[in-house]
Amino acid sequence: MCPYCNGEMERGVIYSDRHALKWIAEKDDKGAIFSPVAKGLKLTNLEKDYVDALYCKACSKIVIDLKTE
Ligand SMILES: [Zn+2]
């Protein structure tokens, strides 16, 4: 259920490319070139190169669920 509009969300995945997907706090962001060494929250790794993500078409929002397997 969408946390913004309480509507139906569609389950899907986002695959990482050559580098792991990583969330980096604004204060630690030094640009894409430095992202592999930046402090942050790694979302993907070699064993799991995707994250589960829920998409709400109505809100144009994607919610990444870090806990699902
Ligand atoms: Zn929504």
N, CA, C, O and the ligand as a Tripos MOL2 file, in Angstrom:
@<TRIPOS>MOLECULE
protein
  277   275    70     0     0
PROTEIN
NO_CHARGES

@<TRIPOS>ATOM
      1 N           0.8530   -1.2020    0.0000 N.3       1 MET1
      2 CA          0.0000    0.0000    0.0000 C.3       1 MET1
      3 C           0.8890    1.2530    0.0000 C.2       1 MET1
      4 O           1.8420    1.3430    0.7750 O.2       1 MET1
      5 N           0.5800    2.1870   -0.8470 N.am      2 CYS2
      6 CA          1.4060    3.3950   -0.9850 C.3       2 CYS2
      7 C           1.3110    4.2560    0.2890 C.2       2 CYS2
      8 O           0.2080    4.5770    0.7300 O.2       2 CYS2
      9 N           2.4630    4.6340    0.8850 N.am      3 PRO3
     10 CA          2.4400    5.4540    2.0990 C.3       3 PRO3
     11 C           2.0100    6.9040    1.8330 C.2       3 PRO3
     12 O           1.7730    7.6590    2.7760 O.2       3 PRO3
     13 N           1.9090    7.2870    0.5830 N.am      4 TYR4
     14 CA          1.5080    8.6620    0.2490 C.3       4 TYR4
     15 C           0.0160    8.7630   -0.0260 C.2       4 TYR4
     16 O          -0.6600    9.6490    0.4960 O.2       4 TYR4
     17 N          -0.5020    7.8430   -0.8560 N.am      5 CYS5
     18 CA         -1.9120    7.9320   -1.2530 C.3       5 CYS5
     19 C          -2.7380    6.7260   -0.8030 C.2       5 CYS5
     20 O          -3.9410    6.6660   -1.0580 O.2       5 CYS5
     21 N          -2.0920    5.7640   -0.1340 N.am      6 ASN6
     22 CA         -2.7370    4.5200    0.3050 C.3       6 ASN6
     23 C          -3.2800    3.6750   -0.8510 C.2       6 ASN6
     24 O          -4.0900    2.7710   -0.6430 O.2       6 ASN6
     25 N          -2.8340    3.9750   -2.0440 N.am      7 GLY7
     26 CA         -3.2770    3.2220   -3.2140 C.3       7 GLY7
     27 C          -2.4810    1.9400   -3.3900 C.2       7 GLY7
     28 O          -1.5580    1.6460   -2.6300 O.2       7 GLY7
     29 N          -2.8580    1.1970   -4.3990 N.am      8 GLU8
     30 CA         -2.1960   -0.0660   -4.7350 C.3       8 GLU8
     31 C          -0.8150    0.2280   -5.3240 C.2       8 GLU8
     32 O          -0.6680    1.1360   -6.1430 O.2       8 GLU8
     33 N           0.1960   -0.5410   -4.9070 N.am      9 MET9
     34 CA          1.5310   -0.3790   -5.4870 C.3       9 MET9
     35 C           1.8970   -1.6380   -6.2470 C.2       9 MET9
     36 O           1.4600   -2.7330   -5.8960 O.2       9 MET9
     37 N           2.7030   -1.4800   -7.2940 N.am     10 GLU10
     38 CA          3.1280   -2.6300   -8.0720 C.3      10 GLU10
     39 C           4.5150   -3.0630   -7.6350 C.2      10 GLU10
     40 O           5.4370   -2.2490   -7.5730 O.2      10 GLU10
     41 N           4.6650   -4.3630   -7.3280 N.am     11 ARG11
     42 CA          5.9450   -4.9110   -6.8890 C.3      11 ARG11
     43 C           6.8620   -5.1320   -8.0830 C.2      11 ARG11
     44 O           6.4290   -5.6060   -9.1340 O.2      11 ARG11
     45 N           8.1230   -4.7860   -7.9120 N.am     12 GLY12
     46 CA          9.0790   -5.0010   -8.9850 C.3      12 GLY12
     47 C          10.5000   -4.9840   -8.4490 C.2      12 GLY12
     48 O          10.7080   -5.0390   -7.2370 O.2      12 GLY12
     49 N          11.4660   -4.9090   -9.3290 N.am     13 VAL13
     50 CA         12.8720   -4.9050   -8.9300 C.3      13 VAL13
     51 C          13.6330   -3.8250   -9.6860 C.2      13 VAL13
     52 O          13.2330   -3.4130  -10.7740 O.2      13 VAL13
     53 N          14.7410   -3.3710   -9.0920 N.am     14 ILE14
     54 CA         15.6910   -2.4890   -9.7650 C.3      14 ILE14
     55 C          17.0420   -3.1790   -9.7120 C.2      14 ILE14
     56 O          17.5450   -3.4750   -8.6280 O.2      14 ILE14
     57 N          17.6340   -3.4370  -10.8690 N.am     15 TYR15
     58 CA         18.9440   -4.0740  -10.9380 C.3      15 TYR15
     59 C          20.0430   -3.0300  -10.9040 C.2      15 TYR15
     60 O          19.9040   -1.9520  -11.4830 O.2      15 TYR15
     61 N          21.1440   -3.3510  -10.2210 N.am     16 SER16
     62 CA         22.3020   -2.4640  -10.2590 C.3      16 SER16
     63 C          23.0840   -2.7670  -11.5290 C.2      16 SER16
     64 O          22.9750   -3.8530  -12.1000 O.2      16 SER16
     65 N          23.8710   -1.7940  -11.9570 N.am     17 ASP17
     66 CA         24.6830   -1.9950  -13.1590 C.3      17 ASP17
     67 C          26.0430   -2.5450  -12.7300 C.2      17 ASP17
     68 O          26.0810   -3.5400  -12.0070 O.2      17 ASP17
     69 N          27.1460   -1.9500  -13.1370 N.am     18 ARG18
     70 CA         28.4570   -2.4880  -12.7930 C.3      18 ARG18
     71 C          28.8010   -2.2630  -11.3200 C.2      18 ARG18
     72 O          29.4880   -3.0810  -10.7080 O.2      18 ARG18
     73 N          28.3260   -1.1570  -10.7550 N.am     19 HIS19
     74 CA         28.5970   -0.8590   -9.3520 C.3      19 HIS19
     75 C          27.3470   -1.1010   -8.5290 C.2      19 HIS19
     76 O          26.2250   -1.0000   -9.0250 O.2      19 HIS19
     77 N          27.5630   -1.4260   -7.2500 N.am     20 ALA20
     78 CA         26.4390   -1.6290   -6.3410 C.3      20 ALA20
     79 C          25.6290   -0.3460   -6.2130 C.2      20 ALA20
     80 O          26.1760    0.7570   -6.2280 O.2      20 ALA20
     81 N          24.3160   -0.5100   -6.0870 N.am     21 LEU21
     82 CA         23.4770    0.6400   -5.7770 C.3      21 LEU21
     83 C          23.7640    1.0500   -4.3470 C.2      21 LEU21
     84 O          23.8710    0.2030   -3.4600 O.2      21 LEU21
     85 N          23.8850    2.3250   -4.1270 N.am     22 LYS22
     86 CA         24.2050    2.8110   -2.7910 C.3      22 LYS22
     87 C          23.4570    4.1040   -2.5150 C.2      22 LYS22
     88 O          23.4260    5.0120   -3.3450 O.2      22 LYS22
     89 N          22.8570    4.1710   -1.3380 N.am     23 TRP23
     90 CA         22.2540    5.4210   -0.8940 C.3      23 TRP23
     91 C          23.3070    6.2050   -0.1350 C.2      23 TRP23
     92 O          23.9320    5.6840    0.7900 O.2      23 TRP23
     93 N          23.5070    7.4730   -0.5300 N.am     24 ILE24
     94 CA         24.5230    8.3190    0.0980 C.3      24 ILE24
     95 C          23.8430    9.5740    0.6340 C.2      24 ILE24
     96 O          23.1210   10.2600   -0.0890 O.2      24 ILE24
     97 N          24.0830    9.8610    1.9040 N.am     25 ALA25
     98 CA         23.4960   11.0670    2.5020 C.3      25 ALA25
     99 C          24.0060   12.3010    1.7660 C.2      25 ALA25
    100 O          25.1420   12.3230    1.2920 O.2      25 ALA25
    101 N          23.1820   13.3050    1.6750 N.am     26 GLU26
    102 CA         23.5260   14.5330    0.9540 C.3      26 GLU26
    103 C          24.8660   15.1100    1.4420 C.2      26 GLU26
    104 O          25.6730   15.5890    0.6460 O.2      26 GLU26
    105 N          25.0860   15.0520    2.7730 N.am     27 LYS27
    106 CA         26.3200   15.6280    3.3450 C.3      27 LYS27
    107 C          27.5710   14.8470    2.9390 C.2      27 LYS27
    108 O          28.6710   15.3990    2.9770 O.2      27 LYS27
    109 N          27.4280   13.5640    2.5480 N.am     28 ASP28
    110 CA         28.5680   12.7340    2.1510 C.3      28 ASP28
    111 C          28.7070   12.6020    0.6370 C.2      28 ASP28
    112 O          29.6320   11.9480    0.1550 O.2      28 ASP28
    113 N          27.8080   13.2080   -0.1030 N.am     29 ASP29
    114 CA         27.8040   13.0700   -1.5600 C.3      29 ASP29
    115 C          28.8540   13.9590   -2.2110 C.2      29 ASP29
    116 O          28.8230   15.1840   -2.0920 O.2      29 ASP29
    117 N          29.8070   13.2930   -2.9200 N.am     30 LYS30
    118 CA         30.8600   14.0430   -3.6250 C.3      30 LYS30
    119 C          30.7520   13.8060   -5.1360 C.2      30 LYS30
    120 O          31.6950   14.0920   -5.8740 O.2      30 LYS30
    121 N          29.6280   13.2950   -5.5910 N.am     31 GLY31
    122 CA         29.4380   13.0520   -7.0150 C.3      31 GLY31
    123 C          29.6080   11.5890   -7.3790 C.2      31 GLY31
    124 O          30.1170   10.8000   -6.5830 O.2      31 GLY31
    125 N          29.1790   11.2250   -8.5890 N.am     32 ALA32
    126 CA         29.1400    9.8330   -9.0310 C.3      32 ALA32
    127 C          30.5180    9.1770   -9.0580 C.2      32 ALA32
    128 O          30.6460    7.9940   -8.7420 O.2      32 ALA32
    129 N          31.5570    9.9390   -9.4340 N.am     33 ILE33
    130 CA         32.9070    9.3780   -9.5390 C.3      33 ILE33
    131 C          33.3900    8.8400   -8.1900 C.2      33 ILE33
    132 O          34.0730    7.8170   -8.1310 O.2      33 ILE33
    133 N          33.0290    9.5390   -7.1050 N.am     34 PHE34
    134 CA         33.4850    9.1390   -5.7660 C.3      34 PHE34
    135 C          32.4960    8.2230   -5.0560 C.2      34 PHE34
    136 O          32.7310    7.8290   -3.9140 O.2      34 PHE34
    137 N          31.3970    7.8810   -5.7170 N.am     35 SER35
    138 CA         30.3640    7.0880   -5.0480 C.3      35 SER35
    139 C          30.8400    5.6990   -4.5940 C.2      35 SER35
    140 O          30.3710    5.2240   -3.5600 O.2      35 SER35
    141 N          31.7710    5.0120   -5.3330 N.am     36 PRO36
    142 CA         32.2150    3.7010   -4.8380 C.3      36 PRO36
    143 C          32.9320    3.7740   -3.4930 C.2      36 PRO36
    144 O          32.9060    2.7980   -2.7430 O.2      36 PRO36
    145 N          33.5700    4.8950   -3.1620 N.am     37 VAL37
    146 CA         34.3000    4.9970   -1.8910 C.3      37 VAL37
    147 C          33.5510    5.8500   -0.8670 C.2      37 VAL37
    148 O          33.9980    5.9860    0.2720 O.2      37 VAL37
    149 N          32.4370    6.4120   -1.2590 N.am     38 ALA38
    150 CA         31.6790    7.2750   -0.3470 C.3      38 ALA38
    151 C          31.0090    6.4490    0.7470 C.2      38 ALA38
    152 O          30.6400    5.2920    0.5450 O.2      38 ALA38
    153 N          30.8650    7.0860    1.9210 N.am     39 LYS39
    154 CA         30.1030    6.4870    3.0190 C.3      39 LYS39
    155 C          28.6450    6.4020    2.5940 C.2      39 LYS39
    156 O          28.0860    7.3640    2.0690 O.2      39 LYS39
    157 N          28.0380    5.2540    2.8220 N.am     40 GLY40
    158 CA         26.6330    5.1590    2.4300 C.3      40 GLY40
    159 C          26.0560    3.8040    2.7590 C.2      40 GLY40
    160 O          26.7060    2.9530    3.3660 O.2      40 GLY40
    161 N          24.8290    3.6290    2.3470 N.am     41 LEU41
    162 CA         24.1050    2.3930    2.6090 C.3      41 LEU41
    163 C          24.0640    1.5810    1.3160 C.2      41 LEU41
    164 O          23.3840    1.9570    0.3610 O.2      41 LEU41
    165 N          24.8020    0.4580    1.2920 N.am     42 LYS42
    166 CA         24.8520   -0.3890    0.0990 C.3      42 LYS42
    167 C          23.5350   -1.1310   -0.0730 C.2      42 LYS42
    168 O          23.0780   -1.7960    0.8570 O.2      42 LYS42
    169 N          22.9320   -1.0310   -1.2200 N.am     43 LEU43
    170 CA         21.6260   -1.6510   -1.4530 C.3      43 LEU43
    171 C          21.7480   -2.9730   -2.2110 C.2      43 LEU43
    172 O          20.8570   -3.8200   -2.1400 O.2      43 LEU43
    173 N          22.8540   -3.1440   -2.9350 N.am     44 THR44
    174 CA         23.0600   -4.3790   -3.6970 C.3      44 THR44
    175 C          24.4780   -4.8770   -3.4610 C.2      44 THR44
    176 O          25.3370   -4.1250   -2.9990 O.2      44 THR44
    177 N          24.7240   -6.1480   -3.7790 N.am     45 ASN45
    178 CA         26.0790   -6.7100   -3.6970 C.3      45 ASN45
    179 C          26.2220   -7.7780   -4.7790 C.2      45 ASN45
    180 O          25.3370   -7.9330   -5.6210 O.2      45 ASN45
    181 N          27.3510   -8.5240   -4.7570 N.am     46 LEU46
    182 CA         27.5980   -9.5190   -5.8070 C.3      46 LEU46
    183 C          26.5550  -10.6370   -5.8100 C.2      46 LEU46
    184 O          26.1700  -11.1290   -6.8710 O.2      46 LEU46
    185 N          26.0980  -11.0380   -4.6180 N.am     47 GLU47
    186 CA         25.1260  -12.1360   -4.5220 C.3      47 GLU47
    187 C          23.7150  -11.6820   -4.9050 C.2      47 GLU47
    188 O          22.9190  -12.4620   -5.4280 O.2      47 GLU47
    189 N          23.4250  -10.4190   -4.6380 N.am     48 LYS48
    190 CA         22.0670   -9.9220   -4.8940 C.3      48 LYS48
    191 C          22.1900   -8.5630   -5.5880 C.2      48 LYS48
    192 O          22.3560   -7.5280   -4.9430 O.2      48 LYS48
    193 N          22.1030   -8.5970   -6.9140 N.am     49 ASP49
    194 CA         22.3540   -7.3820   -7.6840 C.3      49 ASP49
    195 C          21.0700   -6.6300   -8.0330 C.2      49 ASP49
    196 O          20.9790   -5.9620   -9.0640 O.2      49 ASP49
    197 N          20.0800   -6.7580   -7.1430 N.am     50 TYR50
    198 CA         18.8330   -6.0200   -7.3590 C.3      50 TYR50
    199 C          18.2020   -5.7020   -6.0050 C.2      50 TYR50
    200 O          18.5190   -6.3320   -4.9960 O.2      50 TYR50
    201 N          17.3230   -4.7360   -5.9990 N.am     51 VAL51
    202 CA         16.5140   -4.4400   -4.8160 C.3      51 VAL51
    203 C          15.0490   -4.5760   -5.1850 C.2      51 VAL51
    204 O          14.6350   -4.2580   -6.3000 O.2      51 VAL51
    205 N          14.2750   -5.0550   -4.2260 N.am     52 ASP52
    206 CA         12.8260   -5.0910   -4.4110 C.3      52 ASP52
    207 C          12.3090   -3.6670   -4.2810 C.2      52 ASP52
    208 O          12.7240   -2.9320   -3.3850 O.2      52 ASP52
    209 N          11.4160   -3.2810   -5.1620 N.am     53 ALA53
    210 CA         10.9050   -1.9200   -5.1490 C.3      53 ALA53
    211 C           9.4210   -1.9060   -5.4940 C.2      53 ALA53
    212 O           8.9480   -2.6370   -6.3640 O.2      53 ALA53
    213 N           8.7100   -1.0450   -4.7770 N.am     54 LEU54
    214 CA          7.2740   -0.9020   -5.0220 C.3      54 LEU54
    215 C           7.0300    0.4240   -5.7360 C.2      54 LEU54
    216 O           7.5770    1.4590   -5.3550 O.2      54 LEU54
    217 N           6.2110    0.3770   -6.7650 N.am     55 TYR55
    218 CA          5.9870    1.5580   -7.5960 C.3      55 TYR55
    219 C           4.5250    1.9980   -7.5210 C.2      55 TYR55
    220 O           3.6140    1.1900   -7.7040 O.2      55 TYR55
    221 N           4.3120    3.2810   -7.2510 N.am     56 CYS56
    222 CA          2.9640    3.8490   -7.2950 C.3      56 CYS56
    223 C           2.8700    4.7540   -8.5150 C.2      56 CYS56
    224 O           3.5140    5.8000   -8.5900 O.2      56 CYS56
    225 N           2.0570    4.3260   -9.4590 N.am     57 LYS57
    226 CA          1.8870    5.0790  -10.7060 C.3      57 LYS57
    227 C           1.2180    6.4250  -10.4460 C.2      57 LYS57
    228 O           1.5750    7.4310  -11.0600 O.2      57 LYS57
    229 N           0.2360    6.4380   -9.5240 N.am     58 ALA58
    230 CA         -0.5280    7.6530   -9.2310 C.3      58 ALA58
    231 C           0.3660    8.7570   -8.6620 C.2      58 ALA58
    232 O           0.2060    9.9250   -9.0170 O.2      58 ALA58
    233 N           1.3090    8.3960   -7.7800 N.am     59 CYS59
    234 CA          2.1850    9.3680   -7.1120 C.3      59 CYS59
    235 C           3.5220    9.5270   -7.8150 C.2      59 CYS59
    236 O           4.2930   10.4250   -7.4730 O.2      59 CYS59
    237 N           3.8160    8.6690   -8.7960 N.am     60 SER60
    238 CA          5.1360    8.6310   -9.4310 C.3      60 SER60
    239 C           6.2270    8.4670   -8.3830 C.2      60 SER60
    240 O           7.2420    9.1630   -8.4070 O.2      60 SER60
    241 N           5.9990    7.5290   -7.4550 N.am     61 LYS61
    242 CA          6.9950    7.2910   -6.4160 C.3      61 LYS61
    243 C           7.3850    5.8110   -6.4010 C.2      61 LYS61
    244 O           6.5790    4.9260   -6.6880 O.2      61 LYS61
    245 N           8.6610    5.5790   -6.0510 N.am     62 ILE62
    246 CA          9.1580    4.2200   -5.8780 C.3      62 ILE62
    247 C           9.6390    4.0780   -4.4380 C.2      62 ILE62
    248 O          10.4100    4.9010   -3.9450 O.2      62 ILE62
    249 N           9.1760    3.0320   -3.7770 N.am     63 VAL63
    250 CA          9.6080    2.7290   -2.4090 C.3      63 VAL63
    251 C          10.4730    1.4760   -2.4750 C.2      63 VAL63
    252 O          10.0240    0.4280   -2.9400 O.2      63 VAL63
    253 N          11.7000    1.5870   -2.0150 N.am     64 ILE64
    254 CA         12.6030    0.4410   -1.9960 C.3      64 ILE64
    255 C          12.5070   -0.2270   -0.6370 C.2      64 ILE64
    256 O          12.7570    0.3900    0.3980 O.2      64 ILE64
    257 N          12.1380   -1.5120   -0.6620 N.am     65 ASP65
    258 CA         11.9930   -2.2790    0.5610 C.3      65 ASP65
    259 C          13.3040   -3.0170    0.8260 C.2      65 ASP65
    260 O          13.6150   -3.9970    0.1510 O.2      65 ASP65
    261 N          14.0730   -2.5430    1.8150 N.am     66 LEU66
    262 CA         15.3990   -3.1110    2.0730 C.3      66 LEU66
    263 C          15.3370   -4.4410    2.8170 C.2      66 LEU66
    264 O          16.3300   -5.1670    2.8630 O.2      66 LEU66
    265 N          14.2010   -4.7660    3.3920 N.am     67 LYS67
    266 CA         14.1250   -5.9530    4.2490 C.3      67 LYS67
    267 C          13.6460   -7.2150    3.5170 C.2      67 LYS67
    268 O          13.8450   -8.3160    4.0290 O.2      67 LYS67
    269 N          13.0340   -7.0950    2.3620 N.am     68 THR68
    270 CA         12.4600   -8.2740    1.7030 C.3      68 THR68
    271 C          13.5640   -9.1380    1.0940 C.2      68 THR68
    272 O          14.6210   -8.6460    0.6990 O.2      68 THR68
    273 N          13.2950  -10.4030    1.0330 N.am     69 GLU69
    274 CA         14.2650  -11.3560    0.4520 C.3      69 GLU69
    275 C          13.7660  -11.8220   -0.9080 C.2      69 GLU69
    276 O          14.4280  -12.6230   -1.5670 O.2      69 GLU69
    277 ZN          0.6400    6.6640   -4.1790 Zn       70 ZN70
@<TRIPOS>BOND
     1     1     2 1
     2     2     3 1
     3     3     4 2
     4     3     5 am
     5     5     6 1
     6     6     7 1
     7     7     8 2
     8     7     9 am
     9     9    10 1
    10    10    11 1
    11    11    12 2
    12    11    13 am
    13    13    14 1
    14    14    15 1
    15    15    16 2
    16    15    17 am
    17    17    18 1
    18    18    19 1
    19    19    20 2
    20    19    21 am
    21    21    22 1
    22    22    23 1
    23    23    24 2
    24    23    25 am
    25    25    26 1
    26    26    27 1
    27    27    28 2
    28    27    29 am
    29    29    30 1
    30    30    31 1
    31    31    32 2
    32    31    33 am
    33    33    34 1
    34    34    35 1
    35    35    36 2
    36    35    37 am
    37    37    38 1
    38    38    39 1
    39    39    40 2
    40    39    41 am
    41    41    42 1
    42    42    43 1
    43    43    44 2
    44    43    45 am
    45    45    46 1
    46    46    47 1
    47    47    48 2
    48    47    49 am
    49    49    50 1
    50    50    51 1
    51    51    52 2
    52    51    53 am
    53    53    54 1
    54    54    55 1
    55    55    56 2
    56    55    57 am
    57    57    58 1
    58    58    59 1
    59    59    60 2
    60    59    61 am
    61    61    62 1
    62    62    63 1
    63    63    64 2
    64    63    65 am
    65    65    66 1
    66    66    67 1
    67    67    68 2
    68    67    69 am
    69    69    70 1
    70    70    71 1
    71    71    72 2
    72    71    73 am
    73    73    74 1
    74    74    75 1
    75    75    76 2
    76    75    77 am
    77    77    78 1
    78    78    79 1
    79    79    80 2
    80    79    81 am
    81    81    82 1
    82    82    83 1
    83    83    84 2
    84    83    85 am
    85    85    86 1
    86    86    87 1
    87    87    88 2
    88    87    89 am
    89    89    90 1
    90    90    91 1
    91    91    92 2
    92    91    93 am
    93    93    94 1
    94    94    95 1
    95    95    96 2
    96    95    97 am
    97    97    98 1
    98    98    99 1
    99    99   100 2
   100    99   101 am
   101   101   102 1
   102   102   103 1
   103   103   104 2
   104   103   105 am
   105   105   106 1
   106   106   107 1
   107   107   108 2
   108   107   109 am
   109   109   110 1
   110   110   111 1
   111   111   112 2
   112   111   113 am
   113   113   114 1
   114   114   115 1
   115   115   116 2
   116   115   117 am
   117   117   118 1
   118   118   119 1
   119   119   120 2
   120   119   121 am
   121   121   122 1
   122   122   123 1
   123   123   124 2
   124   123   125 am
   125   125   126 1
   126   126   127 1
   127   127   128 2
   128   127   129 am
   129   129   130 1
   130   130   131 1
   131   131   132 2
   132   131   133 am
   133   133   134 1
   134   134   135 1
   135   135   136 2
   136   135   137 am
   137   137   138 1
   138   138   139 1
   139   139   140 2
   140   139   141 am
   141   141   142 1
   142   142   143 1
   143   143   144 2
   144   143   145 am
   145   145   146 1
   146   146   147 1
   147   147   148 2
   148   147   149 am
   149   149   150 1
   150   150   151 1
   151   151   152 2
   152   151   153 am
   153   153   154 1
   154   154   155 1
   155   155   156 2
   156   155   157 am
   157   157   158 1
   158   158   159 1
   159   159   160 2
   160   159   161 am
   161   161   162 1
   162   162   163 1
   163   163   164 2
   164   163   165 am
   165   165   166 1
   166   166   167 1
   167   167   168 2
   168   167   169 am
   169   169   170 1
   170   170   171 1
   171   171   172 2
   172   171   173 am
   173   173   174 1
   174   174   175 1
   175   175   176 2
   176   175   177 am
   177   177   178 1
   178   178   179 1
   179   179   180 2
   180   179   181 am
   181   181   182 1
   182   182   183 1
   183   183   184 2
   184   183   185 am
   185   185   186 1
   186   186   187 1
   187   187   188 2
   188   187   189 am
   189   189   190 1
   190   190   191 1
   191   191   192 2
   192   191   193 am
   193   193   194 1
   194   194   195 1
   195   195   196 2
   196   195   197 am
   197   197   198 1
   198   198   199 1
   199   199   200 2
   200   199   201 am
   201   201   202 1
   202   202   203 1
   203   203   204 2
   204   203   205 am
   205   205   206 1
   206   206   207 1
   207   207   208 2
   208   207   209 am
   209   209   210 1
   210   210   211 1
   211   211   212 2
   212   211   213 am
   213   213   214 1
   214   214   215 1
   215   215   216 2
   216   215   217 am
   217   217   218 1
   218   218   219 1
   219   219   220 2
   220   219   221 am
   221   221   222 1
   222   222   223 1
   223   223   224 2
   224   223   225 am
   225   225   226 1
   226   226   227 1
   227   227   228 2
   228   227   229 am
   229   229   230 1
   230   230   231 1
   231   231   232 2
   232   231   233 am
   233   233   234 1
   234   234   235 1
   235   235   236 2
   236   235   237 am
   237   237   238 1
   238   238   239 1
   239   239   240 2
   240   239   241 am
   241   241   242 1
   242   242   243 1
   243   243   244 2
   244   243   245 am
   245   245   246 1
   246   246   247 1
   247   247   248 2
   248   247   249 am
   249   249   250 1
   250   250   251 1
   251   251   252 2
   252   251   253 am
   253   253   254 1
   254   254   255 1
   255   255   256 2
   256   255   257 am
   257   257   258 1
   258   258   259 1
   259   259   260 2
   260   259   261 am
   261   261   262 1
   262   262   263 1
   263   263   264 2
   264   263   265 am
   265   265   266 1
   266   266   267 1
   267   267   268 2
   268   267   269 am
   269   269   270 1
   270   270   271 1
   271   271   272 2
   272   271   273 am
   273   273   274 1
   274   274   275 1
   275   275   276 2
@<TRIPOS>SUBSTRUCTURE
     1 MET1         2 RESIDUE 1 A MET
     2 CYS2         6 RESIDUE 1 A CYS
     3 PRO3        10 RESIDUE 1 A PRO
     4 TYR4        14 RESIDUE 1 A TYR
     5 CYS5        18 RESIDUE 1 A CYS
     6 ASN6        22 RESIDUE 1 A ASN
     7 GLY7        26 RESIDUE 1 A GLY
     8 GLU8        30 RESIDUE 1 A GLU
     9 MET9        34 RESIDUE 1 A MET
    10 GLU10       38 RESIDUE 1 A GLU
    11 ARG11       42 RESIDUE 1 A ARG
    12 GLY12       46 RESIDUE 1 A GLY
    13 VAL13       50 RESIDUE 1 A VAL
    14 ILE14       54 RESIDUE 1 A ILE
    15 TYR15       58 RESIDUE 1 A TYR
    16 SER16       62 RESIDUE 1 A SER
    17 ASP17       66 RESIDUE 1 A ASP
    18 ARG18       70 RESIDUE 1 A ARG
    19 HIS19       74 RESIDUE 1 A HIS
    20 ALA20       78 RESIDUE 1 A ALA
    21 LEU21       82 RESIDUE 1 A LEU
    22 LYS22       86 RESIDUE 1 A LYS
    23 TRP23       90 RESIDUE 1 A TRP
    24 ILE24       94 RESIDUE 1 A ILE
    25 ALA25       98 RESIDUE 1 A ALA
    26 GLU26      102 RESIDUE 1 A GLU
    27 LYS27      106 RESIDUE 1 A LYS
    28 ASP28      110 RESIDUE 1 A ASP
    29 ASP29      114 RESIDUE 1 A ASP
    30 LYS30      118 RESIDUE 1 A LYS
    31 GLY31      122 RESIDUE 1 A GLY
    32 ALA32      126 RESIDUE 1 A ALA
    33 ILE33      130 RESIDUE 1 A ILE
    34 PHE34      134 RESIDUE 1 A PHE
    35 SER35      138 RESIDUE 1 A SER
    36 PRO36      142 RESIDUE 1 A PRO
    37 VAL37      146 RESIDUE 1 A VAL
    38 ALA38      150 RESIDUE 1 A ALA
    39 LYS39      154 RESIDUE 1 A LYS
    40 GLY40      158 RESIDUE 1 A GLY
    41 LEU41      162 RESIDUE 1 A LEU
    42 LYS42      166 RESIDUE 1 A LYS
    43 LEU43      170 RESIDUE 1 A LEU
    44 THR44      174 RESIDUE 1 A THR
    45 ASN45      178 RESIDUE 1 A ASN
    46 LEU46      182 RESIDUE 1 A LEU
    47 GLU47      186 RESIDUE 1 A GLU
    48 LYS48      190 RESIDUE 1 A LYS
    49 ASP49      194 RESIDUE 1 A ASP
    50 TYR50      198 RESIDUE 1 A TYR
    51 VAL51      202 RESIDUE 1 A VAL
    52 ASP52      206 RESIDUE 1 A ASP
    53 ALA53      210 RESIDUE 1 A ALA
    54 LEU54      214 RESIDUE 1 A LEU
    55 TYR55      218 RESIDUE 1 A TYR
    56 CYS56      222 RESIDUE 1 A CYS
    57 LYS57      226 RESIDUE 1 A LYS
    58 ALA58      230 RESIDUE 1 A ALA
    59 CYS59      234 RESIDUE 1 A CYS
    60 SER60      238 RESIDUE 1 A SER
    61 LYS61      242 RESIDUE 1 A LYS
    62 ILE62      246 RESIDUE 1 A ILE
    63 VAL63      250 RESIDUE 1 A VAL
    64 ILE64      254 RESIDUE 1 A ILE
    65 ASP65      258 RESIDUE 1 A ASP
    66 LEU66      262 RESIDUE 1 A LEU
    67 LYS67      266 RESIDUE 1 A LYS
    68 THR68      270 RESIDUE 1 A THR
    69 GLU69      274 RESIDUE 1 A GLU
    70 ZN70       277 GROUP 0 **** ****
